[in-house]
Amino acid sequence: LKRLYDNKAELMLVLERPEIPLHNNLSENDIREYVKRRKVSGSTCSEMGRHCRDTFTSLKKTCRKLGVSFWDYLLDRLSKGKEIPTLADLIVHHANSP
């Protein structure tokens, strides 16, 4: 009980900010794909390879969280179509949505 009382402010934060999840599954899910890929294919051969892998994994996860197709987003960026807003704009829009 003492531990609960000591962490009361953190535990009650969800009442002030209901968008905060009650679990850390989202954080665990963020790294799960990376760990599975590393397990199957091994590590990269270079620092640049690691950086590319991490960047694309991050882009893919961010697109998924925002409900945007990763492949459509990637194609839009590479073709300079600009039909899909930037991830930064989508994040701001998502954060300001009720």
Backbone as ProteinMPNN parsed JSONL, in Angstrom:
{"seq_chain_A": "LKRLYDNKAELMLVLERPEIPLHNNLSENDIREYVKRRKVSGSTCSEMGRHCRDTFTSLKKTCRKLGVSFWDYLLDRLSKGKEIPTLADLIVHHANSP", "coords_chain_A": {"N_chain_A": [[0.813, -1.192, 0.0], [1.982, 1.176, 0.698], [3.71, 1.665, -1.433], [1.858, 2.125, -3.502], [0.657, 4.458, -2.527], [2.884, 6.155, -2.518], [3.249, 6.438, -5.236], [1.017, 7.72, -6.095], [0.383, 10.177, -7.469], [1.375, 9.717, -10.063], [-0.119, 7.451, -10.743], [-2.702, 8.483, -10.737], [-2.682, 10.185, -12.841], [-3.911, 9.41, -15.185], [-6.554, 10.123, -14.856], [-6.575, 12.834, -15.257], [-5.513, 12.954, -17.782], [-6.894, 11.189, -19.963], [-6.1, 10.028, -22.367], [-3.742, 8.763, -22.001], [-2.361, 5.578, -21.95], [-3.206, 2.732, -19.868], [-1.345, 0.816, -19.597], [1.863, -0.553, -20.613], [1.989, -1.698, -23.066], [2.026, -0.558, -25.631], [4.563, 0.589, -25.839], [6.115, -1.712, -25.622], [5.246, -3.042, -27.913], [6.32, -1.373, -29.838], [9.037, -2.022, -29.924], [8.994, -4.711, -30.456], [8.748, -5.578, -33.193], [11.223, -4.824, -34.24], [12.958, -6.454, -32.72], [12.114, -9.019, -33.484], [12.757, -8.963, -36.22], [15.541, -8.657, -36.091], [16.194, -11.045, -34.885], [15.52, -12.919, -36.853], [16.932, -12.121, -39.213], [19.437, -11.44, -38.366], [22.052, -9.119, -37.396], [22.918, -5.849, -38.743], [25.452, -5.121, -41.223], [26.852, -2.796, -41.187], [27.259, 0.52, -39.786], [25.751, 2.386, -41.183], [23.83, 0.72, -42.301], [22.462, -0.097, -39.984], [21.438, 2.358, -39.166], [19.728, 2.967, -41.344], [17.908, 0.804, -41.172], [16.779, 1.292, -38.63], [15.626, 3.807, -39.077], [13.693, 3.297, -41.108], [12.1, 1.441, -39.767], [11.105, 3.033, -37.715], [9.67, 4.956, -39.215], [7.731, 3.271, -40.357], [6.342, 2.337, -38.083], [5.363, 4.773, -37.072], [3.692, 5.61, -39.171], [1.801, 3.529, -39.057], [0.655, 3.982, -36.522], [-0.607, 6.382, -37.033], [-2.476, 5.694, -38.858], [-1.839, 5.583, -41.555], [-0.902, 4.273, -44.684], [2.184, 2.75, -44.877], [3.647, 2.107, -47.212], [2.275, 3.597, -49.173], [2.787, 6.15, -48.181], [5.592, 6.226, -48.35], [5.965, 5.943, -51.149], [4.67, 8.289, -51.968], [6.384, 10.238, -50.868], [8.785, 9.643, -52.235], [8.061, 10.047, -54.901], [7.492, 12.648, -54.842], [4.889, 13.515, -54.724], [3.254, 14.642, -52.784], [0.653, 14.247, -51.89], [-0.057, 13.078, -49.563], [-0.001, 14.352, -46.326], [2.905, 15.545, -44.476], [4.55, 13.514, -41.983], [5.004, 14.937, -39.653], [3.044, 16.968, -39.795], [0.768, 15.346, -39.732], [1.011, 14.23, -37.195], [0.719, 16.48, -35.534], [-1.903, 17.205, -36.261], [-3.251, 14.896, -35.427], [-2.741, 15.003, -32.689], [-4.167, 17.259, -31.973], [-6.742, 16.539, -32.443], [-9.97, 15.667, -31.149]], "CA_chain_A": [[0.0, 0.0, 0.0], [2.867, 2.341, 0.74], [4.191, 1.912, -2.792], [0.756, 2.751, -4.23], [0.522, 5.823, -2.033], [4.05, 6.911, -2.978], [3.111, 6.658, -6.679], [-0.361, 8.165, -6.301], [0.3, 11.219, -8.504], [1.579, 9.077, -11.365], [-1.242, 6.551, -10.991], [-3.914, 9.273, -10.955], [-2.5, 11.006, -14.033], [-4.867, 8.979, -16.202], [-7.812, 10.842, -14.655], [-6.392, 14.15, -15.872], [-5.173, 12.754, -19.196], [-7.413, 9.857, -20.292], [-5.471, 9.463, -23.559], [-2.576, 7.991, -21.57], [-2.754, 4.178, -21.742], [-3.02, 2.187, -18.523], [-0.34, -0.248, -19.685], [3.004, -0.177, -21.451], [2.005, -2.571, -24.238], [2.388, 0.204, -26.827], [6.028, 0.687, -25.856], [6.638, -3.045, -25.916], [4.958, -3.325, -29.318], [7.225, -0.582, -30.667], [10.328, -2.693, -30.113], [8.813, -6.123, -30.797], [9.047, -5.804, -34.607], [12.674, -4.716, -34.397], [13.588, -7.633, -32.118], [11.809, -10.171, -34.346], [13.537, -8.831, -37.459], [16.938, -8.912, -35.745], [16.307, -12.469, -34.594], [15.419, -13.67, -38.101], [17.932, -11.78, -40.222], [20.721, -11.073, -37.779], [22.274, -7.675, -37.315], [23.397, -5.243, -39.979], [26.909, -5.208, -41.414], [27.496, -1.488, -41.049], [26.546, 1.552, -39.03], [24.758, 2.959, -42.087], [22.75, -0.264, -42.384], [21.694, -0.005, -38.745], [20.715, 3.632, -39.202], [18.635, 2.817, -42.319], [16.919, -0.108, -40.6], [16.092, 1.981, -37.538], [14.814, 4.885, -39.649], [12.519, 2.738, -41.779], [11.238, 0.845, -38.739], [10.437, 4.147, -37.048], [8.677, 5.485, -40.154], [6.648, 2.294, -40.491], [5.565, 2.357, -36.841], [4.66, 6.05, -36.986], [2.593, 5.542, -40.14], [0.782, 2.62, -38.531], [-0.039, 4.655, -35.415], [-1.409, 7.479, -37.57], [-3.456, 5.15, -39.796], [-1.385, 5.867, -42.918], [-0.168, 3.164, -45.29], [3.622, 3.031, -44.959], [4.083, 2.039, -48.605], [1.714, 4.764, -49.862], [3.526, 7.318, -47.703], [6.936, 6.161, -48.922], [5.841, 6.236, -52.575], [4.332, 9.706, -52.086], [7.592, 11.019, -50.604], [9.782, 9.413, -53.283], [7.583, 10.617, -56.162], [7.248, 14.066, -54.557], [3.485, 13.773, -55.02], [2.741, 15.49, -51.701], [-0.779, 14.041, -51.664], [-0.167, 12.721, -48.148], [0.728, 15.335, -45.512], [4.104, 15.043, -43.8], [4.257, 12.874, -40.7], [4.958, 15.989, -38.631], [1.713, 17.582, -39.868], [-0.207, 14.348, -39.289], [1.136, 14.091, -35.737], [0.095, 17.668, -34.943], [-3.349, 17.072, -36.474], [-3.711, 13.803, -34.564], [-2.667, 15.465, -31.296], [-5.192, 18.282, -31.756], [-8.074, 15.957, -32.64], [-10.589, 15.251, -29.867]], "C_chain_A": [[0.861, 1.263, 0.0], [3.358, 2.686, -0.665], [3.103, 2.573, -3.647], [0.601, 4.215, -3.825], [1.676, 6.701, -2.53], [3.946, 7.27, -4.463], [1.734, 7.198, -7.058], [-0.48, 9.181, -7.444], [0.427, 10.613, -9.896], [0.399, 8.176, -11.726], [-2.529, 7.31, -11.307], [-3.837, 10.152, -12.204], [-3.515, 10.664, -15.116], [-6.217, 9.683, -16.046], [-7.758, 12.236, -15.275], [-6.152, 14.044, -17.372], [-5.603, 11.361, -19.626], [-6.808, 9.237, -21.55], [-4.229, 8.642, -23.219], [-3.014, 6.553, -21.309], [-2.44, 3.707, -20.319], [-1.939, 1.112, -18.481], [0.809, 0.228, -20.565], [3.089, -1.053, -22.696], [2.407, -1.828, -25.507], [3.9, 0.34, -26.945], [6.652, -0.655, -26.201], [6.402, -3.409, -27.373], [5.897, -2.565, -30.241], [8.55, -1.297, -30.909], [10.19, -4.141, -30.567], [9.191, -6.416, -32.249], [10.555, -5.777, -34.849], [13.368, -5.973, -33.883], [13.337, -8.863, -32.98], [12.653, -10.13, -35.615], [15.016, -9.142, -37.2], [17.169, -10.4, -35.52], [16.347, -13.296, -35.88], [16.599, -13.393, -39.024], [19.305, -11.445, -39.66], [20.89, -9.569, -37.763], [22.774, -7.154, -38.653], [24.92, -5.319, -40.031], [27.619, -3.877, -41.192], [26.64, -0.56, -40.2], [25.458, 2.181, -39.898], [23.558, 2.013, -42.235], [21.864, -0.222, -41.155], [20.85, 1.257, -38.736], [19.519, 3.551, -40.163], [17.531, 1.927, -41.766], [16.106, 0.588, -39.518], [15.171, 3.079, -38.062], [13.548, 4.339, -40.291], [11.567, 2.07, -40.795], [10.453, 1.932, -38.023], [9.355, 4.756, -37.939], [7.468, 4.562, -40.26], [5.742, 2.312, -39.265], [4.757, 3.648, -36.719], [3.482, 6.08, -37.951], [1.464, 4.67, -39.611], [-0.025, 3.29, -37.421], [-0.965, 5.758, -35.91], [-2.446, 7.007, -38.582], [-3.127, 5.44, -41.252], [-0.64, 4.644, -43.438], [1.302, 3.558, -45.445], [4.077, 3.084, -46.412], [3.528, 3.204, -49.418], [2.473, 6.03, -49.464], [4.918, 7.368, -48.343], [6.912, 6.514, -50.412], [5.539, 7.72, -52.796], [5.566, 10.584, -51.859], [8.604, 10.866, -51.743], [9.374, 10.035, -54.613], [7.318, 12.114, -56.047], [5.822, 14.468, -54.908], [2.836, 14.711, -54.027], [1.223, 15.405, -51.55], [-1.039, 13.704, -50.199], [0.619, 13.762, -47.355], [1.972, 14.711, -44.874], [3.708, 14.397, -42.477], [4.18, 13.907, -39.587], [3.583, 16.656, -38.613], [0.639, 16.62, -39.382], [-0.175, 14.178, -37.775], [0.465, 15.271, -35.04], [-1.422, 17.58, -35.076], [-3.937, 16.017, -35.542], [-3.739, 14.243, -33.097], [-3.764, 16.478, -30.977], [-6.609, 17.77, -31.96], [-8.645, 15.515, -31.304], [-10.574, 13.757, -29.663]], "O_chain_A": [[0.516, 2.274, -0.612], [3.415, 3.857, -1.04], [3.395, 3.479, -4.428], [0.436, 5.093, -4.672], [1.466, 7.851, -2.915], [4.489, 8.286, -4.898], [1.34, 7.134, -8.222], [-1.359, 9.048, -8.296], [-0.331, 10.961, -10.802], [-0.031, 8.142, -12.879], [-3.36, 6.82, -12.072], [-4.821, 10.79, -12.577], [-3.93, 11.536, -15.879], [-6.948, 9.821, -17.026], [-8.766, 12.753, -15.755], [-6.535, 14.928, -18.137], [-4.783, 10.443, -19.656], [-6.98, 8.041, -21.784], [-3.723, 7.906, -24.066], [-3.94, 6.324, -20.531], [-1.533, 4.219, -19.663], [-1.658, 0.56, -17.417], [0.729, 1.288, -21.185], [4.148, -1.142, -23.317], [3.062, -2.405, -26.374], [4.452, 0.218, -28.038], [7.604, -0.725, -26.978], [7.263, -4.02, -28.005], [6.237, -3.058, -31.317], [9.122, -1.185, -31.993], [11.166, -4.74, -31.018], [9.882, -7.399, -32.515], [11.09, -6.612, -35.577], [14.268, -6.498, -34.539], [14.245, -9.668, -33.187], [13.2, -11.151, -36.034], [15.662, -9.815, -38.004], [18.201, -10.948, -35.91], [17.113, -14.254, -35.985], [17.201, -14.324, -39.559], [20.239, -11.193, -40.422], [19.958, -8.831, -38.086], [23.022, -7.925, -39.58], [25.583, -5.549, -39.019], [28.839, -3.836, -41.03], [25.466, -0.824, -39.936], [24.368, 2.476, -39.409], [22.411, 2.458, -42.286], [20.641, -0.303, -41.27], [19.683, 1.229, -38.345], [18.426, 4.013, -39.835], [16.35, 2.257, -41.878], [14.879, 0.483, -39.494], [14.065, 3.262, -37.553], [12.455, 4.852, -40.052], [10.351, 2.131, -40.975], [9.263, 1.766, -37.755], [8.251, 5.038, -37.473], [6.324, 5.017, -40.254], [4.518, 2.304, -39.393], [3.597, 3.619, -36.309], [2.394, 6.525, -37.588], [0.295, 5.041, -39.709], [-1.25, 3.177, -37.387], [-1.988, 6.041, -35.286], [-3.211, 7.814, -39.111], [-4.025, 5.532, -42.089], [0.161, 4.047, -42.718], [1.621, 4.571, -46.067], [4.806, 3.994, -46.805], [4.232, 3.748, -50.269], [2.766, 6.877, -50.308], [5.36, 8.415, -48.814], [7.742, 7.292, -50.882], [6.091, 8.337, -53.708], [5.771, 11.563, -52.577], [9.211, 11.849, -52.169], [10.225, 10.498, -55.372], [6.966, 12.769, -57.028], [5.565, 15.595, -55.331], [1.959, 15.494, -54.392], [0.581, 16.369, -51.133], [-2.105, 14.005, -49.662], [1.778, 14.031, -47.671], [2.068, 13.49, -44.753], [2.653, 14.702, -41.92], [3.371, 13.766, -38.669], [3.017, 16.884, -37.544], [-0.299, 17.029, -38.697], [-1.218, 14.003, -37.145], [-0.271, 15.087, -34.071], [-2.147, 17.849, -34.119], [-4.992, 16.225, -34.943], [-4.657, 13.89, -32.356], [-4.237, 16.548, -29.842], [-7.574, 18.483, -31.682], [-7.914, 15.047, -30.431], [-11.055, 13.268, -28.641]]}, "name": "protein", "num_of_chains": 1, "seq": "LKRLYDNKAELMLVLERPEIPLHNNLSENDIREYVKRRKVSGSTCSEMGRHCRDTFTSLKKTCRKLGVSFWDYLLDRLSKGKEIPTLADLIVHHANSP"}
